[in-house]
Amino acid sequence: MSVIYLLISISIVVALVFFIAFIFAVKTGQYDDDYTPSVRMLFDDEIKKVPQKEIQTIEEKQI
């Protein structure tokens, strides 16, 4: 029976450590960026232009 009390007390201590780490992360700004992920999908990726010389060498390598 004393083992159960020991395990419960250890689990409460571990839970408190994780809770304190979470509070510390929130207070230091870990989760502040709410805007960027919502608009990231609105920006198109830039199309990279490959110079004509590189296109020819790529085609030659494929043959």
C-alpha positions, 0 to 999 in steps of 0.5 A, a space after each residue: 500500500 505504501 508503494 501506491 502512495 509513493 507512485 502517486 506522489 512521484 506522479 504529482 511531482 512530475 506533473 507539476 514539473 511539466 506544468 511549470 515548464 509549460 507556464 514558463 514556455 507560455 510566459 517567454 513567448 513560445 506560443 505567440 505567433 498566431 498570425 503567420 500560419 494562418 496567412 502562409 497558405 495565401 502566399 504563392 511560392 516563387 517560380 524559379 527561372 532556370 537559365 536556358 544554358 542549364 535547361 540544355 545541359 539537363 536535357 543532354 544529361 537525360 539523353 
